[in-house]
């Protein structure tokens, strides 16, 4: 494995993690997420996670957004 970067869902990241968006998994949520700036190649920072894990506050570009766990799990990222 070594230098190979792992691809996982945004919902699996911890507070303070930064990753790059690779793709969107859910066709139902894709348009909504893309309209909010979740595009492949964009960097996303996990700002805060609620005590029970839902919602998740993320920073993408200059925006701070709150996502449900279901939405976050539809965003595949590379750490």
N, C-alpha and C positions, 0 to 999 in steps of 0.2 A: 504494500500500500504506500508507505513512505510519503511521497510528494503529492499523491492523488488527493484531491479535495473532495470532501463528502457532500453529497446532495441530500438535503432533508427538508422537511416542511418548516415554515416560519414558526409554527406553533411549538416546535421542539427546542427552539432557542431559549437561552436564559437571559435575564436582565443584563444589559451592558454588551450583549453580543452584536456584532455587525456582520452582515452577509450581503451577497449580491443575488438578485432575483434571476432565476434560470428560466422558469416557466410557470404558468398557471394551470392547475389540474382540473378544476371544476368548470365545465362549460356554463353552468347556471350562474356562477359568480364571476366569471372571467370579465365580462363587460363592465360590471360594477367596479371591480378591483382595478381594471385598466383606467377607468375614468378617474379613480382616486390617485393614479400615478404609479401603480404597481406594474411596471413594464420590465421585460427582460433587460438585464444590464444595469438596472438601477440599484443603488446601495440602500439597504434598510438597516436601521438601528433599533434594537429593542430597548425602549426607554423604561417601561414599568410593566409588571405583570400583577394582576389582582391576586389577593391571597388564595383564592380558590382556582386560579389559573384562567379565569375568563372575566373580563376582557383583557386584551393585551394592548398596551400603548406603544406605538412604533413611530419612528421619525423616518420619513422618506422625502428627500429633497429638503424643502423648507417647511414641510407640513408635519404636524404631530397628529396622528390618527389613532382611533381606538377600533380594534377589530375583535369580533367574536372568535372563539377558538376554532369554530368551523371554517370561518373565512381565512384565518391564519394558516390552517392546515391545507388550504387549497393553493397556497403560494410556496413553490419549491425554490429553495435557495442553496447557494454554495458558500460555505464558510471559508 
